């Protein structure tokens, strides 16, 4: 419970320090809603994951020697594009990535966040470029407790 409160405070501090741009919110919401009506959800997720991979390639990380360096480098990139913060840790056979204060685009709450497959692509690309196994991927685990709560991804081999 203490970790969840800590994550919420980090996110609130982040949102208080960042200026949220309203320029694209309505256009992005309309675009995602239209995609949801026209495209199969699996195909939409594959498309968005590919967009995430391309985004990561356009924002490459330096070669990191530790998870602490990786976390710092990812946070530097995310801060530069106002995409929130991360914590990176080992968790058994996975690298666990907790991502908070991410951009929020209004959407139908019956569908998982459009940002999830984008971030799965981003983290898969970034960690793959750090020397990750080509068979590894980043996948969301669990469900958010409340809207805006951090996402948790596991990077590794998913069965």
Rosetta constraint file for C-alpha pairs under 8 A:
AtomPair CA 1 CA 5 HARMONIC 6.45 0.50
AtomPair CA 2 CA 6 HARMONIC 6.14 0.50
AtomPair CA 3 CA 7 HARMONIC 6.12 0.50
AtomPair CA 4 CA 8 HARMONIC 6.18 0.50
AtomPair CA 5 CA 9 HARMONIC 6.22 0.50
AtomPair CA 6 CA 10 HARMONIC 6.23 0.50
AtomPair CA 7 CA 11 HARMONIC 6.19 0.50
AtomPair CA 7 CA 100 HARMONIC 7.25 0.50
AtomPair CA 7 CA 150 HARMONIC 7.26 0.50
AtomPair CA 8 CA 12 HARMONIC 6.10 0.50
AtomPair CA 8 CA 149 HARMONIC 7.04 0.50
AtomPair CA 8 CA 150 HARMONIC 8.00 0.50
AtomPair CA 9 CA 13 HARMONIC 6.03 0.50
AtomPair CA 10 CA 14 HARMONIC 6.12 0.50
AtomPair CA 10 CA 100 HARMONIC 7.97 0.50
AtomPair CA 11 CA 15 HARMONIC 6.15 0.50
AtomPair CA 11 CA 84 HARMONIC 7.53 0.50
AtomPair CA 11 CA 85 HARMONIC 7.82 0.50
AtomPair CA 11 CA 100 HARMONIC 5.93 0.50
AtomPair CA 11 CA 101 HARMONIC 4.84 0.50
AtomPair CA 12 CA 16 HARMONIC 6.10 0.50
AtomPair CA 12 CA 101 HARMONIC 7.64 0.50
AtomPair CA 13 CA 17 HARMONIC 6.31 0.50
AtomPair CA 14 CA 18 HARMONIC 6.22 0.50
AtomPair CA 14 CA 84 HARMONIC 6.98 0.50
AtomPair CA 14 CA 101 HARMONIC 6.65 0.50
AtomPair CA 15 CA 19 HARMONIC 7.49 0.50
AtomPair CA 15 CA 20 HARMONIC 7.82 0.50
AtomPair CA 15 CA 101 HARMONIC 6.75 0.50
AtomPair CA 18 CA 82 HARMONIC 7.18 0.50
AtomPair CA 21 CA 25 HARMONIC 7.78 0.50
AtomPair CA 22 CA 26 HARMONIC 7.86 0.50
AtomPair CA 24 CA 28 HARMONIC 5.89 0.50
AtomPair CA 25 CA 29 HARMONIC 6.11 0.50
AtomPair CA 25 CA 105 HARMONIC 6.00 0.50
AtomPair CA 25 CA 106 HARMONIC 7.49 0.50
AtomPair CA 26 CA 30 HARMONIC 6.11 0.50
AtomPair CA 26 CA 106 HARMONIC 7.91 0.50
AtomPair CA 27 CA 31 HARMONIC 6.08 0.50
AtomPair CA 28 CA 32 HARMONIC 6.11 0.50
AtomPair CA 28 CA 105 HARMONIC 6.87 0.50
AtomPair CA 29 CA 33 HARMONIC 6.08 0.50
AtomPair CA 29 CA 105 HARMONIC 5.89 0.50
AtomPair CA 29 CA 106 HARMONIC 5.62 0.50
AtomPair CA 29 CA 107 HARMONIC 6.05 0.50
AtomPair CA 30 CA 34 HARMONIC 6.09 0.50
AtomPair CA 31 CA 35 HARMONIC 6.17 0.50
AtomPair CA 32 CA 36 HARMONIC 6.11 0.50
AtomPair CA 32 CA 107 HARMONIC 7.50 0.50
AtomPair CA 32 CA 114 HARMONIC 7.41 0.50
AtomPair CA 33 CA 37 HARMONIC 6.44 0.50
AtomPair CA 33 CA 107 HARMONIC 6.88 0.50
AtomPair CA 33 CA 108 HARMONIC 7.58 0.50
AtomPair CA 34 CA 38 HARMONIC 6.30 0.50
AtomPair CA 35 CA 39 HARMONIC 5.54 0.50
AtomPair CA 35 CA 44 HARMONIC 7.23 0.50
AtomPair CA 36 CA 40 HARMONIC 7.35 0.50
AtomPair CA 36 CA 41 HARMONIC 6.87 0.50
AtomPair CA 36 CA 44 HARMONIC 7.52 0.50
AtomPair CA 39 CA 43 HARMONIC 6.62 0.50
AtomPair CA 39 CA 44 HARMONIC 6.00 0.50
AtomPair CA 40 CA 44 HARMONIC 6.10 0.50
AtomPair CA 41 CA 45 HARMONIC 6.12 0.50
AtomPair CA 42 CA 46 HARMONIC 6.27 0.50
AtomPair CA 43 CA 47 HARMONIC 6.19 0.50
AtomPair CA 44 CA 48 HARMONIC 6.16 0.50
AtomPair CA 45 CA 49 HARMONIC 5.99 0.50
AtomPair CA 45 CA 114 HARMONIC 7.88 0.50
AtomPair CA 45 CA 117 HARMONIC 5.58 0.50
AtomPair CA 45 CA 118 HARMONIC 7.99 0.50
AtomPair CA 46 CA 50 HARMONIC 6.22 0.50
AtomPair CA 46 CA 117 HARMONIC 7.37 0.50
AtomPair CA 47 CA 51 HARMONIC 6.36 0.50
AtomPair CA 48 CA 52 HARMONIC 6.25 0.50
AtomPair CA 48 CA 114 HARMONIC 7.67 0.50
AtomPair CA 48 CA 117 HARMONIC 5.61 0.50
AtomPair CA 48 CA 118 HARMONIC 5.07 0.50
AtomPair CA 48 CA 121 HARMONIC 7.69 0.50
AtomPair CA 49 CA 53 HARMONIC 6.32 0.50
AtomPair CA 49 CA 117 HARMONIC 4.66 0.50
AtomPair CA 49 CA 118 HARMONIC 4.58 0.50
AtomPair CA 49 CA 119 HARMONIC 7.19 0.50
AtomPair CA 49 CA 120 HARMONIC 6.16 0.50
AtomPair CA 49 CA 121 HARMONIC 4.35 0.50
AtomPair CA 49 CA 122 HARMONIC 7.55 0.50
AtomPair CA 50 CA 54 HARMONIC 6.28 0.50
AtomPair CA 50 CA 118 HARMONIC 7.32 0.50
AtomPair CA 50 CA 121 HARMONIC 6.05 0.50
AtomPair CA 51 CA 55 HARMONIC 6.09 0.50
AtomPair CA 51 CA 118 HARMONIC 6.24 0.50
AtomPair CA 51 CA 121 HARMONIC 7.12 0.50
AtomPair CA 52 CA 56 HARMONIC 6.20 0.50
AtomPair CA 52 CA 117 HARMONIC 7.30 0.50
AtomPair CA 52 CA 118 HARMONIC 4.18 0.50
AtomPair CA 52 CA 119 HARMONIC 5.91 0.50
AtomPair CA 52 CA 120 HARMONIC 7.02 0.50
AtomPair CA 52 CA 121 HARMONIC 4.30 0.50
AtomPair CA 52 CA 122 HARMONIC 4.52 0.50
AtomPair CA 53 CA 57 HARMONIC 6.29 0.50
AtomPair CA 53 CA 118 HARMONIC 7.55 0.50
AtomPair CA 53 CA 121 HARMONIC 4.50 0.50
AtomPair CA 53 CA 122 HARMONIC 4.88 0.50
AtomPair CA 53 CA 123 HARMONIC 7.87 0.50
AtomPair CA 53 CA 124 HARMONIC 7.24 0.50
AtomPair CA 53 CA 125 HARMONIC 5.37 0.50
AtomPair CA 54 CA 58 HARMONIC 6.29 0.50
AtomPair CA 54 CA 122 HARMONIC 7.69 0.50
AtomPair CA 55 CA 59 HARMONIC 6.39 0.50
AtomPair CA 55 CA 122 HARMONIC 6.59 0.50
AtomPair CA 56 CA 60 HARMONIC 5.99 0.50
AtomPair CA 56 CA 121 HARMONIC 7.74 0.50
AtomPair CA 56 CA 122 HARMONIC 4.94 0.50
AtomPair CA 56 CA 123 HARMONIC 7.63 0.50
AtomPair CA 56 CA 125 HARMONIC 6.19 0.50
AtomPair CA 56 CA 126 HARMONIC 6.19 0.50
AtomPair CA 57 CA 125 HARMONIC 7.21 0.50
AtomPair CA 57 CA 126 HARMONIC 7.68 0.50
AtomPair CA 59 CA 77 HARMONIC 7.16 0.50
AtomPair CA 60 CA 126 HARMONIC 7.16 0.50
AtomPair CA 61 CA 73 HARMONIC 6.44 0.50
AtomPair CA 61 CA 74 HARMONIC 7.09 0.50
AtomPair CA 61 CA 77 HARMONIC 7.90 0.50
AtomPair CA 61 CA 126 HARMONIC 6.87 0.50
AtomPair CA 62 CA 73 HARMONIC 7.26 0.50
AtomPair CA 63 CA 130 HARMONIC 6.27 0.50
AtomPair CA 64 CA 69 HARMONIC 5.57 0.50
AtomPair CA 64 CA 70 HARMONIC 5.47 0.50
AtomPair CA 64 CA 130 HARMONIC 7.07 0.50
AtomPair CA 65 CA 69 HARMONIC 6.57 0.50
AtomPair CA 65 CA 70 HARMONIC 7.63 0.50
AtomPair CA 66 CA 70 HARMONIC 6.26 0.50
AtomPair CA 67 CA 71 HARMONIC 6.01 0.50
AtomPair CA 67 CA 88 HARMONIC 6.38 0.50
AtomPair CA 67 CA 89 HARMONIC 6.73 0.50
AtomPair CA 68 CA 72 HARMONIC 6.23 0.50
AtomPair CA 68 CA 88 HARMONIC 7.31 0.50
AtomPair CA 69 CA 73 HARMONIC 6.09 0.50
AtomPair CA 70 CA 74 HARMONIC 6.08 0.50
AtomPair CA 70 CA 88 HARMONIC 7.61 0.50
AtomPair CA 71 CA 75 HARMONIC 6.06 0.50
AtomPair CA 71 CA 86 HARMONIC 6.64 0.50
AtomPair CA 71 CA 87 HARMONIC 6.10 0.50
AtomPair CA 71 CA 88 HARMONIC 5.53 0.50
AtomPair CA 72 CA 76 HARMONIC 6.18 0.50
AtomPair CA 73 CA 77 HARMONIC 6.40 0.50
AtomPair CA 74 CA 78 HARMONIC 6.07 0.50
AtomPair CA 74 CA 86 HARMONIC 7.25 0.50
AtomPair CA 75 CA 79 HARMONIC 5.89 0.50
AtomPair CA 75 CA 84 HARMONIC 7.66 0.50
AtomPair CA 75 CA 85 HARMONIC 5.49 0.50
AtomPair CA 75 CA 86 HARMONIC 6.13 0.50
AtomPair CA 76 CA 80 HARMONIC 6.29 0.50
AtomPair CA 77 CA 81 HARMONIC 6.66 0.50
AtomPair CA 78 CA 82 HARMONIC 5.86 0.50
AtomPair CA 78 CA 83 HARMONIC 4.86 0.50
AtomPair CA 78 CA 84 HARMONIC 5.83 0.50
AtomPair CA 78 CA 85 HARMONIC 6.47 0.50
AtomPair CA 79 CA 83 HARMONIC 6.21 0.50
AtomPair CA 79 CA 84 HARMONIC 6.24 0.50
AtomPair CA 79 CA 85 HARMONIC 7.15 0.50
AtomPair CA 82 CA 102 HARMONIC 7.81 0.50
AtomPair CA 82 CA 103 HARMONIC 7.59 0.50
AtomPair CA 83 CA 101 HARMONIC 6.79 0.50
AtomPair CA 83 CA 102 HARMONIC 4.81 0.50
AtomPair CA 83 CA 103 HARMONIC 5.70 0.50
AtomPair CA 84 CA 99 HARMONIC 7.09 0.50
AtomPair CA 84 CA 100 HARMONIC 5.67 0.50
AtomPair CA 84 CA 101 HARMONIC 4.30 0.50
AtomPair CA 84 CA 102 HARMONIC 4.66 0.50
AtomPair CA 84 CA 103 HARMONIC 7.31 0.50
AtomPair CA 85 CA 99 HARMONIC 5.75 0.50
AtomPair CA 85 CA 100 HARMONIC 5.44 0.50
AtomPair CA 85 CA 101 HARMONIC 6.32 0.50
AtomPair CA 85 CA 102 HARMONIC 7.45 0.50
AtomPair CA 86 CA 97 HARMONIC 6.51 0.50
AtomPair CA 86 CA 98 HARMONIC 5.34 0.50
AtomPair CA 86 CA 99 HARMONIC 4.44 0.50
AtomPair CA 86 CA 100 HARMONIC 6.33 0.50
AtomPair CA 87 CA 96 HARMONIC 7.98 0.50
AtomPair CA 87 CA 97 HARMONIC 5.72 0.50
AtomPair CA 87 CA 98 HARMONIC 5.12 0.50
AtomPair CA 87 CA 99 HARMONIC 6.73 0.50
AtomPair CA 88 CA 95 HARMONIC 6.93 0.50
AtomPair CA 88 CA 96 HARMONIC 5.70 0.50
AtomPair CA 88 CA 97 HARMONIC 4.71 0.50
AtomPair CA 88 CA 98 HARMONIC 6.57 0.50
AtomPair CA 89 CA 95 HARMONIC 5.79 0.50
AtomPair CA 89 CA 96 HARMONIC 5.23 0.50
AtomPair CA 89 CA 97 HARMONIC 6.71 0.50
AtomPair CA 90 CA 94 HARMONIC 6.23 0.50
AtomPair CA 90 CA 95 HARMONIC 4.68 0.50
AtomPair CA 90 CA 96 HARMONIC 5.91 0.50
AtomPair CA 91 CA 95 HARMONIC 5.70 0.50
AtomPair CA 91 CA 96 HARMONIC 5.86 0.50
AtomPair CA 93 CA 156 HARMONIC 6.93 0.50
AtomPair CA 94 CA 154 HARMONIC 5.59 0.50
AtomPair CA 94 CA 155 HARMONIC 5.40 0.50
AtomPair CA 94 CA 156 HARMONIC 5.05 0.50
AtomPair CA 94 CA 157 HARMONIC 7.80 0.50
AtomPair CA 95 CA 154 HARMONIC 5.64 0.50
AtomPair CA 95 CA 155 HARMONIC 5.08 0.50
AtomPair CA 95 CA 156 HARMONIC 6.74 0.50
AtomPair CA 96 CA 152 HARMONIC 6.86 0.50
AtomPair CA 96 CA 153 HARMONIC 5.75 0.50
AtomPair CA 96 CA 154 HARMONIC 4.71 0.50
AtomPair CA 96 CA 155 HARMONIC 6.42 0.50
AtomPair CA 97 CA 152 HARMONIC 5.64 0.50
AtomPair CA 97 CA 153 HARMONIC 5.06 0.50
AtomPair CA 97 CA 154 HARMONIC 6.32 0.50
AtomPair CA 97 CA 155 HARMONIC 7.68 0.50
AtomPair CA 98 CA 150 HARMONIC 6.29 0.50
AtomPair CA 98 CA 151 HARMONIC 5.71 0.50
AtomPair CA 98 CA 152 HARMONIC 4.45 0.50
AtomPair CA 98 CA 153 HARMONIC 6.40 0.50
AtomPair CA 99 CA 150 HARMONIC 5.26 0.50
AtomPair CA 99 CA 151 HARMONIC 5.20 0.50
AtomPair CA 99 CA 152 HARMONIC 6.35 0.50
AtomPair CA 100 CA 148 HARMONIC 7.64 0.50
AtomPair CA 100 CA 149 HARMONIC 6.70 0.50
AtomPair CA 100 CA 150 HARMONIC 4.18 0.50
AtomPair CA 100 CA 151 HARMONIC 6.46 0.50
AtomPair CA 101 CA 148 HARMONIC 7.09 0.50
AtomPair CA 101 CA 149 HARMONIC 7.94 0.50
AtomPair CA 101 CA 150 HARMONIC 7.03 0.50
AtomPair CA 102 CA 148 HARMONIC 7.84 0.50
AtomPair CA 102 CA 150 HARMONIC 7.98 0.50
AtomPair CA 104 CA 148 HARMONIC 7.52 0.50
AtomPair CA 107 CA 111 HARMONIC 8.00 0.50
AtomPair CA 107 CA 113 HARMONIC 7.67 0.50
AtomPair CA 109 CA 113 HARMONIC 7.80 0.50
AtomPair CA 112 CA 116 HARMONIC 7.33 0.50
AtomPair CA 114 CA 118 HARMONIC 7.14 0.50
AtomPair CA 115 CA 119 HARMONIC 6.04 0.50
AtomPair CA 116 CA 120 HARMONIC 6.11 0.50
AtomPair CA 116 CA 140 HARMONIC 7.05 0.50
AtomPair CA 117 CA 121 HARMONIC 6.19 0.50
AtomPair CA 118 CA 122 HARMONIC 6.26 0.50
AtomPair CA 119 CA 123 HARMONIC 6.00 0.50
AtomPair CA 120 CA 124 HARMONIC 5.91 0.50
AtomPair CA 120 CA 137 HARMONIC 7.44 0.50
AtomPair CA 120 CA 138 HARMONIC 4.99 0.50
AtomPair CA 120 CA 139 HARMONIC 5.76 0.50
AtomPair CA 120 CA 140 HARMONIC 7.28 0.50
AtomPair CA 120 CA 153 HARMONIC 7.57 0.50
AtomPair CA 121 CA 125 HARMONIC 6.03 0.50
AtomPair CA 121 CA 138 HARMONIC 7.22 0.50
AtomPair CA 122 CA 126 HARMONIC 6.13 0.50
AtomPair CA 123 CA 127 HARMONIC 5.89 0.50
AtomPair CA 123 CA 137 HARMONIC 7.92 0.50
AtomPair CA 123 CA 138 HARMONIC 5.99 0.50
AtomPair CA 123 CA 155 HARMONIC 7.67 0.50
AtomPair CA 124 CA 128 HARMONIC 5.83 0.50
AtomPair CA 124 CA 136 HARMONIC 7.39 0.50
AtomPair CA 124 CA 137 HARMONIC 5.03 0.50
AtomPair CA 124 CA 138 HARMONIC 5.06 0.50
AtomPair CA 124 CA 155 HARMONIC 7.03 0.50
AtomPair CA 125 CA 129 HARMONIC 6.09 0.50
AtomPair CA 126 CA 130 HARMONIC 6.49 0.50
AtomPair CA 127 CA 131 HARMONIC 6.78 0.50
AtomPair CA 127 CA 132 HARMONIC 5.65 0.50
AtomPair CA 127 CA 155 HARMONIC 7.87 0.50
AtomPair CA 128 CA 132 HARMONIC 4.17 0.50
AtomPair CA 128 CA 133 HARMONIC 6.53 0.50
AtomPair CA 128 CA 134 HARMONIC 6.68 0.50
AtomPair CA 128 CA 136 HARMONIC 7.65 0.50
AtomPair CA 132 CA 136 HARMONIC 6.79 0.50
AtomPair CA 133 CA 156 HARMONIC 7.99 0.50
AtomPair CA 135 CA 156 HARMONIC 7.88 0.50
AtomPair CA 135 CA 157 HARMONIC 6.38 0.50
AtomPair CA 136 CA 155 HARMONIC 6.53 0.50
AtomPair CA 136 CA 156 HARMONIC 4.53 0.50
AtomPair CA 136 CA 157 HARMONIC 4.64 0.50
AtomPair CA 136 CA 158 HARMONIC 7.26 0.50
AtomPair CA 137 CA 154 HARMONIC 7.97 0.50
AtomPair CA 137 CA 155 HARMONIC 5.37 0.50
AtomPair CA 137 CA 156 HARMONIC 5.56 0.50
AtomPair CA 137 CA 157 HARMONIC 6.45 0.50
AtomPair CA 137 CA 158 HARMONIC 7.29 0.50
AtomPair CA 138 CA 153 HARMONIC 6.01 0.50
AtomPair CA 138 CA 154 HARMONIC 5.39 0.50
AtomPair CA 138 CA 155 HARMONIC 4.11 0.50
AtomPair CA 138 CA 156 HARMONIC 6.58 0.50
AtomPair CA 139 CA 153 HARMONIC 5.14 0.50
AtomPair CA 139 CA 154 HARMONIC 5.42 0.50
AtomPair CA 139 CA 155 HARMONIC 6.51 0.50
AtomPair CA 139 CA 158 HARMONIC 8.00 0.50
AtomPair CA 140 CA 151 HARMONIC 7.00 0.50
AtomPair CA 140 CA 152 HARMONIC 5.79 0.50
AtomPair CA 140 CA 153 HARMONIC 4.28 0.50
AtomPair CA 140 CA 154 HARMONIC 6.47 0.50
AtomPair CA 141 CA 151 HARMONIC 7.93 0.50
AtomPair CA 141 CA 152 HARMONIC 5.78 0.50
AtomPair CA 141 CA 153 HARMONIC 5.60 0.50
AtomPair CA 141 CA 154 HARMONIC 6.67 0.50
AtomPair CA 142 CA 152 HARMONIC 7.38 0.50
AtomPair CA 143 CA 151 HARMONIC 7.75 0.50
AtomPair CA 144 CA 148 HARMONIC 7.74 0.50
AtomPair CA 144 CA 149 HARMONIC 5.62 0.50
AtomPair CA 144 CA 150 HARMONIC 6.73 0.50
AtomPair CA 144 CA 151 HARMONIC 6.40 0.50
AtomPair CA 145 CA 149 HARMONIC 6.26 0.50
